[in-house]
Amino acid sequence: MTQVFELADKMADRRFRALILLTTFASLRWGEVIALRRSDIDLKARTVRVREQLIELDGGDMVLAPPKSRAGKRTVSIPSAIVPALTEHLAEFVGQADEAFIFLGKRGGYLRGGNFRREAKWAEALKEMGVKGLHFHDLRHTGNTLAAQSGASLADLKARMGHDSDRAALIYQHATRDADQRIADALSARVEADRKAANGKKESGAEG
């Protein structure tokens, strides 16, 4: 899990640090995270609201569209461990208007995949970390895996990930907010445990 924070810290442009962390720990799709507005983030409640996605058409145009699935419109709890990064990002890089996009390209336009990889120096960061074959969408997979490891039920996971399911599961989505908060808390606790373990190894190494 500490590798996610390491990757975020290695982004060549600090604007993308929060992008890495939020995508991973909220299990977001690329189109969902780049479509987020300031009003979609509630730092006090520690939630992110997914209501649309940005799609890059074959011709290069970017269009806003509904989420990929019916269950895609959702509110996801986020770990307290990433709130400081989000707070910093909102203060430094995001306009004050409620509808201001949270993640934009360097020139203020919609963030495109190619621009992100180039400006963040994604490939260079992975090479420096010794990681091969990692794609941006793998961050969501990592978040899904961590959520599953927290002991969440299948229904809770489907609600968090925005997966389609039958009507009963979609209704249950609205009743799983408390369970979803526990997922986020478990993720945060694991981040802190990993950090302490890593710091312990550094200290023991220094003493040796």
BALOBA-1460 file (C-alpha; in Angstrom, 3 decimals):
// residues 208
<rec num="1" residu="m" x="0.000" y="0.000" z="0.000"/>
<rec num="2" residu="t" x="2.886" y="2.369" z="0.690"/>
<rec num="3" residu="q" x="3.818" y="1.931" z="-2.983"/>
<rec num="4" residu="v" x="0.714" y="3.919" z="-3.935"/>
<rec num="5" residu="f" x="1.929" y="6.880" z="-1.872"/>
<rec num="6" residu="e" x="5.422" y="6.447" z="-3.292"/>
<rec num="7" residu="l" x="4.034" y="6.538" z="-6.828"/>
<rec num="8" residu="a" x="1.964" y="9.620" z="-6.011"/>
<rec num="9" residu="d" x="5.041" y="11.371" z="-4.646"/>
<rec num="10" residu="k" x="7.023" y="10.551" z="-7.797"/>
<rec num="11" residu="m" x="4.627" y="12.328" z="-10.143"/>
<rec num="12" residu="a" x="6.635" y="14.989" z="-11.991"/>
<rec num="13" residu="d" x="3.795" y="17.480" z="-11.540"/>
<rec num="14" residu="r" x="2.428" y="17.741" z="-7.979"/>
<rec num="15" residu="r" x="-1.052" y="18.393" z="-9.418"/>
<rec num="16" residu="f" x="-1.293" y="14.650" z="-9.981"/>
<rec num="17" residu="r" x="-0.441" y="13.447" z="-6.476"/>
<rec num="18" residu="a" x="-4.043" y="13.714" z="-5.275"/>
<rec num="19" residu="l" x="-5.232" y="12.169" z="-8.548"/>
<rec num="20" residu="i" x="-3.276" y="8.976" z="-7.861"/>
<rec num="21" residu="l" x="-4.424" y="8.708" z="-4.248"/>
<rec num="22" residu="l" x="-8.102" y="9.484" z="-4.877"/>
<rec num="23" residu="t" x="-8.350" y="7.128" z="-7.857"/>
<rec num="24" residu="t" x="-6.861" y="4.282" z="-5.854"/>
<rec num="25" residu="f" x="-8.519" y="4.653" z="-2.485"/>
<rec num="26" residu="a" x="-11.972" y="5.543" z="-3.836"/>
<rec num="27" residu="s" x="-11.843" y="2.872" z="-6.594"/>
<rec num="28" residu="l" x="-12.585" y="5.377" z="-9.362"/>
<rec num="29" residu="r" x="-12.431" y="4.965" z="-13.118"/>
<rec num="30" residu="w" x="-10.316" y="7.389" z="-15.165"/>
<rec num="31" residu="g" x="-13.369" y="9.038" z="-16.728"/>
<rec num="32" residu="e" x="-14.968" y="9.436" z="-13.307"/>
<rec num="33" residu="v" x="-12.007" y="11.027" z="-11.556"/>
<rec num="34" residu="i" x="-11.280" y="13.594" z="-14.282"/>
<rec num="35" residu="a" x="-14.955" y="14.634" z="-14.287"/>
<rec num="36" residu="l" x="-15.048" y="15.464" z="-10.569"/>
<rec num="37" residu="r" x="-15.953" y="19.009" z="-9.491"/>
<rec num="38" residu="r" x="-15.168" y="20.825" z="-6.257"/>
<rec num="39" residu="s" x="-18.726" y="20.232" z="-5.000"/>
<rec num="40" residu="d" x="-18.226" y="16.471" z="-5.375"/>
<rec num="41" residu="i" x="-15.621" y="16.386" z="-2.614"/>
<rec num="42" residu="d" x="-16.756" y="16.676" z="1.008"/>
<rec num="43" residu="l" x="-13.644" y="16.643" z="3.182"/>
<rec num="44" residu="k" x="-15.583" y="16.907" z="6.449"/>
<rec num="45" residu="a" x="-17.724" y="13.864" z="5.641"/>
<rec num="46" residu="r" x="-14.771" y="12.241" z="3.824"/>
<rec num="47" residu="t" x="-16.759" y="11.386" z="0.727"/>
<rec num="48" residu="v" x="-16.506" y="11.788" z="-3.028"/>
<rec num="49" residu="r" x="-19.616" y="11.891" z="-5.203"/>
<rec num="50" residu="v" x="-19.543" y="10.316" z="-8.656"/>
<rec num="51" residu="r" x="-22.247" y="11.699" z="-10.934"/>
<rec num="52" residu="e" x="-20.727" y="11.757" z="-14.440"/>
<rec num="53" residu="q" x="-17.704" y="10.821" z="-16.497"/>
<rec num="54" residu="l" x="-15.593" y="12.477" z="-19.176"/>
<rec num="55" residu="i" x="-15.168" y="10.529" z="-22.389"/>
<rec num="56" residu="e" x="-12.579" y="11.234" z="-25.067"/>
<rec num="57" residu="l" x="-14.145" y="10.554" z="-28.475"/>
<rec num="58" residu="d" x="-12.250" y="9.119" z="-31.443"/>
<rec num="59" residu="g" x="-12.083" y="12.575" z="-32.984"/>
<rec num="60" residu="g" x="-10.453" y="13.979" z="-29.873"/>
<rec num="61" residu="d" x="-13.465" y="15.826" z="-28.443"/>
<rec num="62" residu="m" x="-14.138" y="15.462" z="-24.705"/>
<rec num="63" residu="v" x="-17.763" y="15.043" z="-23.630"/>
<rec num="64" residu="l" x="-19.494" y="14.691" z="-20.282"/>
<rec num="65" residu="a" x="-21.721" y="11.634" z="-19.993"/>
<rec num="66" residu="p" x="-23.496" y="9.579" z="-17.329"/>
<rec num="67" residu="p" x="-21.371" y="7.010" z="-15.462"/>
<rec num="68" residu="k" x="-20.522" y="3.736" z="-17.166"/>
<rec num="69" residu="s" x="-23.250" y="1.764" z="-15.384"/>
<rec num="70" residu="r" x="-26.542" y="2.416" z="-13.617"/>
<rec num="71" residu="a" x="-24.818" y="1.870" z="-10.290"/>
<rec num="72" residu="g" x="-22.055" y="4.276" z="-11.307"/>
<rec num="73" residu="k" x="-23.731" y="7.272" z="-9.681"/>
<rec num="74" residu="r" x="-22.603" y="6.851" z="-6.109"/>
<rec num="75" residu="t" x="-21.028" y="8.461" z="-3.066"/>
<rec num="76" residu="v" x="-17.842" y="6.784" z="-1.869"/>
<rec num="77" residu="s" x="-16.168" y="7.195" z="1.514"/>
<rec num="78" residu="i" x="-12.474" y="8.036" z="1.419"/>
<rec num="79" residu="p" x="-9.759" y="7.212" z="3.975"/>
<rec num="80" residu="s" x="-8.687" y="9.991" z="6.302"/>
<rec num="81" residu="a" x="-5.101" y="9.207" z="5.279"/>
<rec num="82" residu="i" x="-5.574" y="10.962" z="1.921"/>
<rec num="83" residu="v" x="-7.544" y="13.981" z="3.190"/>
<rec num="84" residu="p" x="-4.399" y="16.119" z="3.685"/>
<rec num="85" residu="a" x="-3.386" y="15.570" z="0.047"/>
<rec num="86" residu="l" x="-6.887" y="16.475" z="-1.145"/>
<rec num="87" residu="t" x="-6.995" y="19.549" z="1.094"/>
<rec num="88" residu="e" x="-3.687" y="20.752" z="-0.328"/>
<rec num="89" residu="h" x="-4.782" y="20.049" z="-3.898"/>
<rec num="90" residu="l" x="-8.091" y="21.883" z="-3.571"/>
<rec num="91" residu="a" x="-6.381" y="24.913" z="-2.065"/>
<rec num="92" residu="e" x="-3.580" y="25.082" z="-4.614"/>
<rec num="93" residu="f" x="-4.973" y="23.856" z="-7.909"/>
<rec num="94" residu="v" x="-8.790" y="24.126" z="-7.929"/>
<rec num="95" residu="g" x="-11.008" y="27.144" z="-8.532"/>
<rec num="96" residu="q" x="-13.432" y="28.248" z="-5.829"/>
<rec num="97" residu="a" x="-16.605" y="27.668" z="-7.865"/>
<rec num="98" residu="d" x="-18.597" y="24.562" z="-6.927"/>
<rec num="99" residu="e" x="-18.451" y="23.344" z="-10.526"/>
<rec num="100" residu="a" x="-14.696" y="23.892" z="-10.911"/>
<rec num="101" residu="f" x="-13.024" y="20.728" z="-12.173"/>
<rec num="102" residu="i" x="-10.642" y="19.178" z="-9.651"/>
<rec num="103" residu="f" x="-8.172" y="17.756" z="-12.166"/>
<rec num="104" residu="l" x="-7.278" y="19.693" z="-15.305"/>
<rec num="105" residu="g" x="-4.456" y="19.786" z="-17.802"/>
<rec num="106" residu="k" x="-1.570" y="22.212" z="-17.393"/>
<rec num="107" residu="r" x="-3.258" y="24.768" z="-19.687"/>
<rec num="108" residu="g" x="-6.600" y="24.541" z="-17.893"/>
<rec num="109" residu="g" x="-8.392" y="22.231" z="-20.335"/>
<rec num="110" residu="y" x="-9.869" y="18.798" z="-19.745"/>
<rec num="111" residu="l" x="-7.257" y="16.315" z="-18.582"/>
<rec num="112" residu="r" x="-6.513" y="13.771" z="-21.316"/>
<rec num="113" residu="g" x="-4.802" y="10.442" z="-20.768"/>
<rec num="114" residu="g" x="-1.898" y="11.251" z="-23.066"/>
<rec num="115" residu="n" x="-1.314" y="14.628" z="-21.432"/>
<rec num="116" residu="f" x="-1.382" y="13.065" z="-17.984"/>
<rec num="117" residu="r" x="1.161" y="10.377" z="-18.838"/>
<rec num="118" residu="r" x="3.474" y="12.943" z="-20.400"/>
<rec num="119" residu="e" x="3.152" y="15.688" z="-17.759"/>
<rec num="120" residu="a" x="3.295" y="13.287" z="-14.819"/>
<rec num="121" residu="k" x="6.140" y="11.313" z="-16.422"/>
<rec num="122" residu="w" x="4.244" y="8.161" z="-15.560"/>
<rec num="123" residu="a" x="6.604" y="5.746" z="-17.335"/>
<rec num="124" residu="e" x="9.679" y="7.341" z="-15.744"/>
<rec num="125" residu="a" x="8.153" y="7.085" z="-12.255"/>
<rec num="126" residu="l" x="7.338" y="3.411" z="-12.722"/>
<rec num="127" residu="k" x="10.833" y="2.689" z="-14.029"/>
<rec num="128" residu="e" x="12.387" y="4.424" z="-11.035"/>
<rec num="129" residu="m" x="10.251" y="2.287" z="-8.727"/>
<rec num="130" residu="g" x="11.118" y="-0.892" z="-10.619"/>
<rec num="131" residu="v" x="7.471" y="-1.482" z="-11.537"/>
<rec num="132" residu="k" x="6.618" y="-2.904" z="-14.953"/>
<rec num="133" residu="g" x="3.360" y="-2.959" z="-16.894"/>
<rec num="134" residu="l" x="1.281" y="-0.840" z="-14.514"/>
<rec num="135" residu="h" x="-1.514" y="1.075" z="-16.245"/>
<rec num="136" residu="f" x="-3.581" y="3.872" z="-14.722"/>
<rec num="137" residu="h" x="-6.697" y="1.679" z="-14.542"/>
<rec num="138" residu="d" x="-4.721" y="-0.723" z="-12.336"/>
<rec num="139" residu="l" x="-5.008" y="1.870" z="-9.562"/>
<rec num="140" residu="r" x="-8.748" y="1.226" z="-9.412"/>
<rec num="141" residu="h" x="-8.052" y="-2.499" z="-9.335"/>
<rec num="142" residu="t" x="-5.697" y="-1.951" z="-6.408"/>
<rec num="143" residu="g" x="-8.351" y="0.026" z="-4.566"/>
<rec num="144" residu="n" x="-10.938" y="-2.665" z="-5.215"/>
<rec num="145" residu="t" x="-8.566" y="-5.326" z="-3.889"/>
<rec num="146" residu="l" x="-7.785" y="-3.350" z="-0.735"/>
<rec num="147" residu="a" x="-11.487" y="-2.763" z="-0.115"/>
<rec num="148" residu="a" x="-12.206" y="-6.468" z="-0.539"/>
<rec num="149" residu="q" x="-9.402" y="-7.313" z="1.899"/>
<rec num="150" residu="s" x="-11.033" y="-5.113" z="4.521"/>
<rec num="151" residu="g" x="-13.752" y="-7.754" z="4.866"/>
<rec num="152" residu="a" x="-16.525" y="-5.902" z="3.028"/>
<rec num="153" residu="s" x="-19.458" y="-7.914" z="1.756"/>
<rec num="154" residu="l" x="-20.041" y="-8.437" z="-1.957"/>
<rec num="155" residu="a" x="-22.965" y="-6.024" z="-1.905"/>
<rec num="156" residu="d" x="-20.850" y="-3.352" z="-0.178"/>
<rec num="157" residu="l" x="-18.091" y="-3.775" z="-2.718"/>
<rec num="158" residu="k" x="-20.474" y="-3.521" z="-5.656"/>
<rec num="159" residu="a" x="-21.885" y="-0.305" z="-4.237"/>
<rec num="160" residu="r" x="-18.423" y="1.156" z="-3.687"/>
<rec num="161" residu="m" x="-17.127" y="0.206" z="-7.123"/>
<rec num="162" residu="g" x="-20.248" y="1.271" z="-8.998"/>
<rec num="163" residu="h" x="-20.881" y="-2.142" z="-10.502"/>
<rec num="164" residu="d" x="-24.245" y="-3.021" z="-12.021"/>
<rec num="165" residu="s" x="-26.370" y="-5.502" z="-10.133"/>
<rec num="166" residu="d" x="-30.040" y="-6.346" z="-9.629"/>
<rec num="167" residu="r" x="-32.595" y="-3.922" z="-8.230"/>
<rec num="168" residu="a" x="-32.279" y="-5.158" z="-4.632"/>
<rec num="169" residu="a" x="-28.509" y="-4.549" z="-4.638"/>
<rec num="170" residu="l" x="-28.979" y="-1.049" z="-6.041"/>
<rec num="171" residu="i" x="-31.465" y="-0.257" z="-3.261"/>
<rec num="172" residu="y" x="-29.039" y="-1.754" z="-0.765"/>
<rec num="173" residu="q" x="-26.382" y="0.640" z="-2.063"/>
<rec num="174" residu="h" x="-28.077" y="3.478" z="-0.184"/>
<rec num="175" residu="a" x="-28.145" y="1.452" z="3.046"/>
<rec num="176" residu="t" x="-24.434" y="0.644" z="2.985"/>
<rec num="177" residu="r" x="-23.043" y="4.080" z="3.770"/>
<rec num="178" residu="d" x="-21.993" y="3.035" z="7.278"/>
<rec num="179" residu="a" x="-20.351" y="-0.125" z="5.961"/>
<rec num="180" residu="d" x="-18.657" y="1.929" z="3.263"/>
<rec num="181" residu="q" x="-17.278" y="4.256" z="5.931"/>
<rec num="182" residu="r" x="-15.828" y="1.217" z="7.705"/>
<rec num="183" residu="i" x="-14.109" y="0.245" z="4.435"/>
<rec num="184" residu="a" x="-12.505" y="3.680" z="4.289"/>
<rec num="185" residu="d" x="-11.511" y="3.519" z="7.976"/>
<rec num="186" residu="a" x="-9.951" y="0.092" z="7.473"/>
<rec num="187" residu="l" x="-7.977" y="1.404" z="4.495"/>
<rec num="188" residu="s" x="-6.762" y="4.367" z="6.529"/>
<rec num="189" residu="a" x="-5.709" y="2.149" z="9.432"/>
<rec num="190" residu="r" x="-3.784" y="-0.073" z="7.040"/>
<rec num="191" residu="v" x="-1.982" y="2.918" z="5.543"/>
<rec num="192" residu="e" x="-0.879" y="4.026" z="9.019"/>
<rec num="193" residu="a" x="0.246" y="0.489" z="9.941"/>
<rec num="194" residu="d" x="2.270" y="0.210" z="6.744"/>
<rec num="195" residu="r" x="3.874" y="3.586" z="7.396"/>
<rec num="196" residu="k" x="4.836" y="2.626" z="10.956"/>
<rec num="197" residu="a" x="6.285" y="-0.668" z="9.744"/>
<rec num="198" residu="a" x="8.275" y="1.117" z="7.035"/>
<rec num="199" residu="n" x="9.578" y="3.713" z="9.512"/>
<rec num="200" residu="g" x="10.485" y="0.931" z="11.946"/>
<rec num="201" residu="k" x="12.579" y="-0.791" z="9.282"/>
<rec num="202" residu="k" x="14.339" y="2.492" z="8.445"/>
<rec num="203" residu="e" x="15.131" y="3.121" z="12.112"/>
<rec num="204" residu="s" x="16.420" y="-0.406" z="12.712"/>
<rec num="205" residu="g" x="18.529" y="-0.108" z="9.585"/>
<rec num="206" residu="a" x="19.981" y="3.180" z="10.768"/>
<rec num="207" residu="e" x="20.812" y="1.695" z="14.169"/>
<rec num="208" residu="g" x="22.501" y="-1.259" z="12.513"/>
